[in-house]
């Protein structure tokens, strides 16, 4: 599995508190083992984001990602609260 962090994701990530960054890193470890682990609450998005998926960092923060056609590369596009869907 390869994860590619987009420039938008990197900008969003820098703005997070250290506590949320730590939780995000812990969730990424779980994601690397199984992107659909129930602890992540991974789900497909709808509407203008129908090509993307999301998983939970905590009850408020999410990571939005895309899966390559070969299912081996994951593109992390955004991280933040529900405002990232705007």
C-alpha positions in Angstrom: 0.0 0.0 0.0 1.2 3.5 -0.9 -0.3 6.7 0.5 0.2 9.9 -1.3 -0.5 13.1 0.6 -1.8 15.9 -1.7 -0.6 19.5 -1.1 -4.1 20.4 0.2 -3.9 17.5 2.7 -0.5 18.8 3.9 -1.9 22.3 4.3 -4.9 21.1 6.2 -2.8 18.8 8.4 -0.5 21.7 9.5 -3.5 23.5 10.8 -4.6 20.7 13.2 -3.8 20.7 16.9 -1.1 18.4 18.1 -3.7 16.2 19.8 -5.6 15.7 16.5 -2.4 15.1 14.6 -1.5 12.4 17.1 -4.9 10.7 16.7 -4.6 11.0 12.9 -1.3 9.2 13.0 -2.7 6.5 15.2 -5.6 6.0 12.8 -3.3 5.9 9.8 -1.5 2.9 11.4 -4.9 1.1 11.5 -5.7 2.3 7.9 -2.4 0.9 6.6 -3.3 -2.5 8.1 -6.9 -2.4 6.8 -8.5 0.7 5.3 -12.0 -0.7 6.1 -11.3 -1.6 9.8 -14.5 -0.9 11.7 -12.6 1.5 14.1 -12.2 3.9 11.2 -15.8 4.1 10.1 -14.7 4.2 6.5 -17.5 5.2 4.1 -18.1 6.2 0.5 -19.1 9.9 0.0 -22.0 11.1 -2.1 -22.8 14.0 -4.4 -20.0 16.0 -5.8 -17.6 13.8 -3.7 -18.9 10.5 -5.0 -15.4 9.5 -6.2 -14.0 9.8 -2.6 -14.1 7.9 0.7 -13.7 9.2 4.2 -12.6 7.8 7.6 -12.9 9.1 11.1 -10.1 10.4 13.2 -12.5 11.1 16.0 -16.2 12.2 16.3 -15.4 15.5 14.6 -12.4 15.1 12.3 -12.1 13.1 9.1 -9.7 12.2 6.3 -11.0 12.3 2.8 -9.2 9.9 0.4 -9.3 8.4 -3.1 -8.4 4.8 -4.1 -6.5 4.2 -7.3 -7.9 1.9 -9.9 -5.4 -0.9 -8.9 -6.5 -0.5 -5.2 -2.8 -0.2 -4.2 -2.4 3.6 -4.0 -4.5 5.8 -1.7 -4.5 9.6 -2.1 -5.2 11.6 1.0 -6.9 14.7 -0.2 -8.1 16.6 2.9 -8.3 16.4 6.7 -10.4 18.4 9.0 -13.9 18.7 10.4 -17.0 18.6 8.2 -16.1 21.9 6.6 -13.7 20.0 4.3 -16.7 18.8 2.4 -17.4 22.4 1.1 
